[in-house]
């Protein structure tokens, strides 16, 4: 995130670095909160969608509880996380266009 913030500084987008803002937000103090750039939001959404190639924890749990085939979850996990990542990319592209 700090590298993305540095990128915004180099671009000259001061609204993403304004830490001097004061006031209140619904009774809460605005403690120098900054606005996230589109790249920061994209990084966060991609990190949350987390394309997972090998679900090690689930395999370990299935193995621990005596599953006949604990690795049977690999293909469904790859498919599910692939689609969540695709949806995340599409969402970021759509929201990025609305903000421009």
N, CA, C and O atoms as a GROMACS GRO file, in nm:
protein
  400
    1UNK      N    1   0.082  -0.119   0.000
    1UNK     CA    2   0.000   0.000   0.000
    1UNK      C    3   0.086   0.126   0.000
    1UNK      O    4   0.054   0.225  -0.065
    2UNK      N    5   0.196   0.120   0.073
    2UNK     CA    6   0.283   0.239   0.077
    2UNK      C    7   0.344   0.265  -0.060
    2UNK      O    8   0.364   0.381  -0.098
    3UNK      N    9   0.374   0.160  -0.136
    3UNK     CA   10   0.426   0.179  -0.271
    3UNK      C   11   0.319   0.240  -0.362
    3UNK      O   12   0.350   0.324  -0.447
    4UNK      N   13   0.195   0.197  -0.344
    4UNK     CA   14   0.086   0.254  -0.423
    4UNK      C   15   0.062   0.400  -0.385
    4UNK      O   16   0.029   0.482  -0.470
    5UNK      N   17   0.079   0.431  -0.257
    5UNK     CA   18   0.067   0.570  -0.213
    5UNK      C   19   0.178   0.656  -0.275
    5UNK      O   20   0.154   0.769  -0.316
    6UNK      N   21   0.297   0.600  -0.280
    6UNK     CA   22   0.409   0.671  -0.344
    6UNK      C   23   0.381   0.693  -0.492
    6UNK      O   24   0.415   0.799  -0.546
    7UNK      N   25   0.320   0.597  -0.558
    7UNK     CA   26   0.282   0.612  -0.697
    7UNK      C   27   0.185   0.728  -0.715
    7UNK      O   28   0.198   0.805  -0.810
    8UNK      N   29   0.088   0.741  -0.625
    8UNK     CA   30  -0.007   0.852  -0.633
    8UNK      C   31   0.063   0.986  -0.608
    8UNK      O   32   0.027   1.086  -0.670
    9UNK      N   33   0.162   0.988  -0.520
    9UNK     CA   34   0.239   1.111  -0.499
    9UNK      C   35   0.313   1.151  -0.626
    9UNK      O   36   0.317   1.268  -0.663
   10UNK      N   37   0.372   1.051  -0.694
   10UNK     CA   38   0.444   1.078  -0.818
   10UNK      C   39   0.350   1.128  -0.926
   10UNK      O   40   0.389   1.210  -1.010
   11UNK      N   41   0.228   1.081  -0.926
   11UNK     CA   42   0.128   1.125  -1.023
   11UNK      C   43   0.075   1.264  -0.991
   11UNK      O   44   0.019   1.331  -1.077
   12UNK      N   45   0.093   1.306  -0.867
   12UNK     CA   46   0.046   1.438  -0.826
   12UNK      C   47  -0.098   1.439  -0.781
   12UNK      O   48  -0.161   1.545  -0.780
   13UNK      N   49  -0.153   1.326  -0.743
   13UNK     CA   50  -0.291   1.317  -0.695
   13UNK      C   51  -0.292   1.343  -0.545
   13UNK      O   52  -0.280   1.250  -0.465
   14UNK      N   53  -0.307   1.468  -0.507
   14UNK     CA   54  -0.300   1.505  -0.366
   14UNK      C   55  -0.419   1.458  -0.285
   14UNK      O   56  -0.409   1.447  -0.162
   15UNK      N   57  -0.532   1.429  -0.348
   15UNK     CA   58  -0.650   1.389  -0.270
   15UNK      C   59  -0.630   1.253  -0.204
   15UNK      O   60  -0.703   1.221  -0.110
   16UNK      N   61  -0.535   1.174  -0.249
   16UNK     CA   62  -0.510   1.044  -0.189
   16UNK      C   63  -0.411   1.052  -0.073
   16UNK      O   64  -0.394   0.954  -0.002
   17UNK      N   65  -0.348   1.166  -0.053
   17UNK     CA   66  -0.250   1.179   0.055
   17UNK      C   67  -0.287   1.283   0.157
   17UNK      O   68  -0.206   1.310   0.246
   18UNK      N   69  -0.403   1.343   0.150
   18UNK     CA   70  -0.439   1.452   0.239
   18UNK      C   71  -0.461   1.400   0.380
   18UNK      O   72  -0.564   1.338   0.409
   19UNK      N   73  -0.365   1.424   0.467
   19UNK     CA   74  -0.377   1.379   0.606
   19UNK      C   75  -0.411   1.494   0.699
   19UNK      O   76  -0.413   1.476   0.820
   20UNK      N   77  -0.436   1.612   0.645
   20UNK     CA   78  -0.464   1.728   0.729
   20UNK      C   79  -0.614   1.749   0.750
   20UNK      O   80  -0.653   1.844   0.818
   21UNK      N   81  -0.698   1.662   0.693
   21UNK     CA   82  -0.842   1.680   0.705
   21UNK      C   83  -0.885   1.661   0.850
   21UNK      O   84  -0.842   1.568   0.918
   22UNK      N   85  -0.971   1.752   0.895
   22UNK     CA   86  -1.023   1.740   1.031
   22UNK      C   87  -1.175   1.744   1.026
   22UNK      O   88  -1.233   1.777   0.922
   23UNK      N   89  -1.236   1.711   1.135
   23UNK     CA   90  -1.381   1.708   1.140
   23UNK      C   91  -1.428   1.578   1.200
   23UNK      O   92  -1.350   1.502   1.256
   24UNK      N   93  -1.558   1.554   1.187
   24UNK     CA   94  -1.610   1.429   1.243
   24UNK      C   95  -1.691   1.357   1.138
   24UNK      O   96  -1.750   1.418   1.049
   25UNK      N   97  -1.693   1.228   1.149
   25UNK     CA   98  -1.770   1.142   1.059
   25UNK      C   99  -1.867   1.060   1.144
   25UNK      O  100  -1.829   0.957   1.199
   26UNK      N  101  -1.990   1.105   1.155
   26UNK     CA  102  -2.089   1.032   1.234
   26UNK      C  103  -2.052   1.020   1.379
   26UNK      O  104  -2.077   0.916   1.440
   27UNK      N  105  -1.993   1.122   1.437
   27UNK     CA  106  -1.954   1.118   1.576
   27UNK      C  107  -1.812   1.065   1.598
   27UNK      O  108  -1.759   1.075   1.708
   28UNK      N  109  -1.751   1.011   1.494
   28UNK     CA  110  -1.613   0.962   1.506
   28UNK      C  111  -1.518   1.067   1.454
   28UNK      O  112  -1.548   1.139   1.359
   29UNK      N  113  -1.404   1.077   1.516
   29UNK     CA  114  -1.304   1.174   1.472
   29UNK      C  115  -1.238   1.124   1.345
   29UNK      O  116  -1.207   1.005   1.333
   30UNK      N  117  -1.217   1.214   1.251
   30UNK     CA  118  -1.143   1.182   1.129
   30UNK      C  119  -0.995   1.200   1.162
   30UNK      O  120  -0.945   1.312   1.159
   31UNK      N  121  -0.927   1.094   1.192
   31UNK     CA  122  -0.788   1.098   1.236
   31UNK      C  123  -0.692   1.099   1.118
   31UNK      O  124  -0.603   1.014   1.110
   32UNK      N  125  -0.708   1.192   1.029
   32UNK     CA  126  -0.619   1.200   0.914
   32UNK      C  127  -0.645   1.090   0.813
   32UNK      O  128  -0.551   1.045   0.746
   33UNK      N  129  -0.768   1.046   0.800
   33UNK     CA  130  -0.800   0.939   0.705
   33UNK      C  131  -0.777   0.987   0.563
   33UNK      O  132  -0.801   1.104   0.530
   34UNK      N  133  -0.731   0.896   0.480
   34UNK     CA  134  -0.704   0.928   0.340
   34UNK      C  135  -0.797   0.848   0.251
   34UNK      O  136  -0.856   0.749   0.293
   35UNK      N  137  -0.810   0.894   0.129
   35UNK     CA  138  -0.891   0.826   0.030
   35UNK      C  139  -0.805   0.724  -0.042
   35UNK      O  140  -0.690   0.752  -0.075
   36UNK      N  141  -0.859   0.606  -0.068
   36UNK     CA  142  -0.784   0.502  -0.139
   36UNK      C  143  -0.797   0.523  -0.289
   36UNK      O  144  -0.904   0.559  -0.339
   37UNK      N  145  -0.688   0.501  -0.361
   37UNK     CA  146  -0.691   0.513  -0.506
   37UNK      C  147  -0.752   0.387  -0.566
   37UNK      O  148  -0.772   0.288  -0.496
   38UNK      N  149  -0.781   0.391  -0.697
   38UNK     CA  150  -0.836   0.274  -0.764
   38UNK      C  151  -0.740   0.156  -0.756
   38UNK      O  152  -0.783   0.042  -0.740
   39UNK      N  153  -0.610   0.183  -0.768
   39UNK     CA  154  -0.511   0.075  -0.761
   39UNK      C  155  -0.508   0.011  -0.622
   39UNK      O  156  -0.492  -0.110  -0.609
   40UNK      N  157  -0.523   0.094  -0.518
   40UNK     CA  158  -0.526   0.041  -0.382
   40UNK      C  159  -0.649  -0.048  -0.361
   40UNK      O  160  -0.639  -0.155  -0.302
   41UNK      N  161  -0.764  -0.002  -0.410
   41UNK     CA  162  -0.886  -0.082  -0.398
   41UNK      C  163  -0.875  -0.212  -0.475
   41UNK      O  164  -0.919  -0.317  -0.428
   42UNK      N  165  -0.817  -0.205  -0.595
   42UNK     CA  166  -0.799  -0.326  -0.675
   42UNK      C  167  -0.708  -0.425  -0.604
   42UNK      O  168  -0.737  -0.544  -0.601
   43UNK      N  169  -0.600  -0.377  -0.545
   43UNK     CA  170  -0.508  -0.464  -0.471
   43UNK      C  171  -0.581  -0.532  -0.356
   43UNK      O  172  -0.565  -0.652  -0.334
   44UNK      N  173  -0.660  -0.456  -0.283
   44UNK     CA  174  -0.732  -0.511  -0.169
   44UNK      C  175  -0.836  -0.615  -0.212
   44UNK      O  176  -0.845  -0.722  -0.151
   45UNK      N  177  -0.912  -0.586  -0.316
   45UNK     CA  178  -1.015  -0.678  -0.363
   45UNK      C  179  -0.951  -0.806  -0.418
   45UNK      O  180  -1.002  -0.916  -0.396
   46UNK      N  181  -0.840  -0.792  -0.491
   46UNK     CA  182  -0.771  -0.910  -0.544
   46UNK      C  183  -0.715  -0.995  -0.430
   46UNK      O  184  -0.717  -1.118  -0.437
   47UNK      N  185  -0.666  -0.931  -0.328
   47UNK     CA  186  -0.612  -1.004  -0.213
   47UNK      C  187  -0.723  -1.079  -0.140
   47UNK      O  188  -0.703  -1.192  -0.096
   48UNK      N  189  -0.838  -1.018  -0.128
   48UNK     CA  190  -0.950  -1.081  -0.059
   48UNK      C  191  -1.008  -1.196  -0.141
   48UNK      O  192  -1.048  -1.298  -0.084
   49UNK      N  193  -1.012  -1.183  -0.274
   49UNK     CA  194  -1.068  -1.289  -0.357
   49UNK      C  195  -0.981  -1.414  -0.357
   49UNK      O  196  -1.031  -1.524  -0.378
   50UNK      N  197  -0.853  -1.399  -0.334
   50UNK     CA  198  -0.753  -1.503  -0.310
   50UNK      C  199  -0.765  -1.629  -0.394
   50UNK      O  200  -0.829  -1.726  -0.354
   51UNK      N  201  -0.704  -1.626  -0.509
   51UNK     CA  202  -0.696  -1.745  -0.592
   51UNK      C  203  -0.612  -1.849  -0.518
   51UNK      O  204  -0.494  -1.827  -0.491
   52UNK      N  205  -0.674  -1.959  -0.485
   52UNK     CA  206  -0.607  -2.061  -0.405
   52UNK      C  207  -0.588  -2.185  -0.491
   52UNK      O  208  -0.684  -2.244  -0.540
   53UNK      N  209  -0.462  -2.225  -0.509
   53UNK     CA  210  -0.433  -2.340  -0.592
   53UNK      C  211  -0.446  -2.472  -0.518
   53UNK      O  212  -0.502  -2.568  -0.571
   54UNK      N  213  -0.396  -2.478  -0.397
   54UNK     CA  214  -0.404  -2.601  -0.318
   54UNK      C  215  -0.459  -2.567  -0.180
   54UNK      O  216  -0.389  -2.504  -0.101
   55UNK      N  217  -0.582  -2.608  -0.150
   55UNK     CA  218  -0.643  -2.579  -0.020
   55UNK      C  219  -0.586  -2.672   0.089
   55UNK      O  220  -0.650  -2.769   0.128
   56UNK      N  221  -0.468  -2.640   0.136
   56UNK     CA  222  -0.395  -2.726   0.229
   56UNK      C  223  -0.472  -2.748   0.358
   56UNK      O  224  -0.477  -2.861   0.408
   57UNK      N  225  -0.533  -2.645   0.414
   57UNK     CA  226  -0.606  -2.660   0.540
   57UNK      C  227  -0.723  -2.758   0.527
   57UNK      O  228  -0.742  -2.843   0.613
   58UNK      N  229  -0.799  -2.745   0.420
   58UNK     CA  230  -0.915  -2.833   0.401
   58UNK      C  231  -0.868  -2.977   0.381
   58UNK      O  232  -0.929  -3.070   0.434
   59UNK      N  233  -0.761  -2.995   0.306
   59UNK     CA  234  -0.707  -3.130   0.287
   59UNK      C  235  -0.664  -3.188   0.422
   59UNK      O  236  -0.689  -3.306   0.450
   60UNK      N  237  -0.599  -3.107   0.503
   60UNK     CA  238  -0.555  -3.154   0.635
   60UNK      C  239  -0.673  -3.192   0.724
   60UNK      O  240  -0.670  -3.294   0.792
   61UNK      N  241  -0.778  -3.109   0.723
   61UNK     CA  242  -0.897  -3.141   0.803
   61UNK      C  243  -0.963  -3.269   0.755
   61UNK      O  244  -1.000  -3.354   0.836
   62UNK      N  245  -0.978  -3.282   0.624
   62UNK     CA  246  -1.042  -3.402   0.569
   62UNK      C  247  -0.960  -3.526   0.601
   62UNK      O  248  -1.015  -3.632   0.631
   63UNK      N  249  -0.830  -3.513   0.594
   63UNK     CA  250  -0.741  -3.625   0.626
   63UNK      C  251  -0.750  -3.661   0.775
   63UNK      O  252  -0.754  -3.778   0.812
   64UNK      N  253  -0.755  -3.558   0.858
   64UNK     CA  254  -0.762  -3.578   1.003
   64UNK      C  255  -0.890  -3.650   1.045
   64UNK      O  256  -0.890  -3.731   1.137
   65UNK      N  257  -0.999  -3.619   0.976
   65UNK     CA  258  -1.128  -3.678   1.013
   65UNK      C  259  -1.162  -3.804   0.932
   65UNK      O  260  -1.276  -3.848   0.930
   66UNK      N  261  -1.061  -3.860   0.865
   66UNK     CA  262  -1.077  -3.991   0.802
   66UNK      C  263  -1.145  -3.993   0.667
   66UNK      O  264  -1.212  -4.091   0.634
   67UNK      N  265  -1.131  -3.889   0.589
   67UNK     CA  266  -1.190  -3.888   0.455
   67UNK      C  267  -1.122  -3.992   0.367
   67UNK      O  268  -1.002  -4.014   0.377
   68UNK      N  269  -1.201  -4.056   0.282
   68UNK     CA  270  -1.145  -4.157   0.190
   68UNK      C  271  -1.056  -4.092   0.084
   68UNK      O  272  -0.957  -4.151   0.041
   69UNK      N  273  -1.091  -3.971   0.044
   69UNK     CA  274  -1.012  -3.900  -0.058
   69UNK      C  275  -1.003  -3.752  -0.019
   69UNK      O  276  -1.081  -3.670  -0.068
   70UNK      N  277  -0.908  -3.718   0.068
   70UNK     CA  278  -0.902  -3.579   0.115
   70UNK      C  279  -0.864  -3.478   0.007
   70UNK      O  280  -0.892  -3.359   0.024
   71UNK      N  281  -0.803  -3.521  -0.101
   71UNK     CA  282  -0.762  -3.427  -0.206
   71UNK      C  283  -0.871  -3.403  -0.310
   71UNK      O  284  -0.846  -3.335  -0.409
   72UNK      N  285  -0.990  -3.458  -0.289
   72UNK     CA  286  -1.099  -3.441  -0.384
   72UNK      C  287  -1.147  -3.296  -0.393
   72UNK      O  288  -1.222  -3.261  -0.485
   73UNK      N  289  -1.107  -3.212  -0.301
   73UNK     CA  290  -1.153  -3.073  -0.299
   73UNK      C  291  -1.064  -2.980  -0.382
   73UNK      O  292  -1.096  -2.862  -0.395
   74UNK      N  293  -0.955  -3.030  -0.437
   74UNK     CA  294  -0.862  -2.942  -0.509
   74UNK      C  295  -0.928  -2.880  -0.632
   74UNK      O  296  -0.924  -2.758  -0.648
   75UNK      N  297  -0.987  -2.961  -0.719
   75UNK     CA  298  -1.049  -2.907  -0.841
   75UNK      C  299  -1.164  -2.809  -0.810
   75UNK      O  300  -1.166  -2.700  -0.867
   76UNK      N  301  -1.259  -2.844  -0.722
   76UNK     CA  302  -1.365  -2.746  -0.691
   76UNK      C  303  -1.311  -2.618  -0.629
   76UNK      O  304  -1.364  -2.510  -0.655
   77UNK      N  305  -1.206  -2.628  -0.548
   77UNK     CA  306  -1.148  -2.508  -0.487
   77UNK      C  307  -1.085  -2.418  -0.592
   77UNK      O  308  -1.099  -2.296  -0.586
   78UNK      N  309  -1.015  -2.478  -0.687
   78UNK     CA  310  -0.953  -2.398  -0.794
   78UNK      C  311  -1.061  -2.329  -0.877
   78UNK      O  312  -1.048  -2.211  -0.909
   79UNK      N  313  -1.166  -2.402  -0.912
   79UNK     CA  314  -1.274  -2.344  -0.992
   79UNK      C  315  -1.344  -2.231  -0.915
   79UNK      O  316  -1.366  -2.124  -0.971
   80UNK      N  317  -1.377  -2.254  -0.789
   80UNK     CA  318  -1.448  -2.152  -0.710
   80UNK      C  319  -1.364  -2.027  -0.691
   80UNK      O  320  -1.414  -1.916  -0.707
   81UNK      N  321  -1.236  -2.044  -0.656
   81UNK     CA  322  -1.154  -1.925  -0.634
   81UNK      C  323  -1.119  -1.856  -0.765
   81UNK      O  324  -1.097  -1.735  -0.767
   82UNK      N  325  -1.113  -1.931  -0.875
   82UNK     CA  326  -1.091  -1.869  -1.006
   82UNK      C  327  -1.207  -1.776  -1.039
   82UNK      O  328  -1.186  -1.662  -1.082
   83UNK      N  329  -1.330  -1.824  -1.021
   83UNK     CA  330  -1.446  -1.741  -1.051
   83UNK      C  331  -1.458  -1.622  -0.956
   83UNK      O  332  -1.500  -1.515  -0.998
   84UNK      N  333  -1.422  -1.639  -0.830
   84UNK     CA  334  -1.426  -1.525  -0.738
   84UNK      C  335  -1.323  -1.419  -0.779
   84UNK      O  336  -1.348  -1.300  -0.764
   85UNK      N  337  -1.209  -1.463  -0.830
   85UNK     CA  338  -1.108  -1.368  -0.876
   85UNK      C  339  -1.153  -1.297  -1.003
   85UNK      O  340  -1.131  -1.177  -1.018
   86UNK      N  341  -1.216  -1.370  -1.094
   86UNK     CA  342  -1.268  -1.309  -1.217
   86UNK      C  343  -1.374  -1.205  -1.183
   86UNK      O  344  -1.374  -1.096  -1.240
   87UNK      N  345  -1.465  -1.238  -1.092
   87UNK     CA  346  -1.568  -1.142  -1.050
   87UNK      C  347  -1.504  -1.020  -0.984
   87UNK      O  348  -1.550  -0.908  -1.005
   88UNK      N  349  -1.399  -1.041  -0.907
   88UNK     CA  350  -1.329  -0.930  -0.843
   88UNK      C  351  -1.267  -0.837  -0.947
   88UNK      O  352  -1.275  -0.715  -0.933
   89UNK      N  353  -1.206  -0.893  -1.050
   89UNK     CA  354  -1.145  -0.811  -1.156
   89UNK      C  355  -1.252  -0.733  -1.231
   89UNK      O  356  -1.235  -0.614  -1.257
   90UNK      N  357  -1.362  -0.798  -1.264
   90UNK     CA  358  -1.472  -0.730  -1.335
   90UNK      C  359  -1.529  -0.618  -1.249
   90UNK      O  360  -1.554  -0.508  -1.298
   91UNK      N  361  -1.549  -0.646  -1.121
   91UNK     CA  362  -1.601  -0.544  -1.029
   91UNK      C  363  -1.508  -0.423  -1.023
   91UNK      O  364  -1.554  -0.308  -1.029
   92UNK      N  365  -1.378  -0.448  -1.012
   92UNK     CA  366  -1.282  -0.338  -1.004
   92UNK      C  367  -1.280  -0.256  -1.132
   92UNK      O  368  -1.270  -0.133  -1.127
   93UNK      N  369  -1.291  -0.321  -1.246
   93UNK     CA  370  -1.295  -0.249  -1.375
   93UNK      C  371  -1.419  -0.162  -1.386
   93UNK      O  372  -1.410  -0.048  -1.429
   94UNK      N  373  -1.535  -0.216  -1.346
   94UNK     CA  374  -1.659  -0.138  -1.353
   94UNK      C  375  -1.654  -0.021  -1.257
   94UNK      O  376  -1.687   0.092  -1.295
   95UNK      N  377  -1.613  -0.045  -1.133
   95UNK     CA  378  -1.608   0.063  -1.035
   95UNK      C  379  -1.501   0.166  -1.070
   95UNK      O  380  -1.518   0.285  -1.042
   96UNK      N  381  -1.391   0.122  -1.130
   96UNK     CA  382  -1.287   0.214  -1.173
   96UNK      C  383  -1.335   0.311  -1.281
   96UNK      O  384  -1.296   0.427  -1.284
   97UNK      N  385  -1.419   0.261  -1.368
   97UNK     CA  386  -1.474   0.348  -1.475
   97UNK      C  387  -1.575   0.447  -1.420
   97UNK      O  388  -1.584   0.560  -1.469
   98UNK      N  389  -1.651   0.406  -1.316
   98UNK     CA  390  -1.748   0.498  -1.256
   98UNK      C  391  -1.678   0.614  -1.184
   98UNK      O  392  -1.730   0.725  -1.180
   99UNK      N  393  -1.561   0.587  -1.129
   99UNK     CA  394  -1.490   0.690  -1.053
   99UNK      C  395  -1.410   0.785  -1.141
   99UNK      O  396  -1.369   0.891  -1.095
  100UNK      N  397  -1.386   0.747  -1.265
  100UNK     CA  398  -1.305   0.834  -1.354
  100UNK      C  399  -1.382   0.946  -1.412
  100UNK      O  400  -1.326   1.026  -1.487
   0.00000   0.00000   0.00000
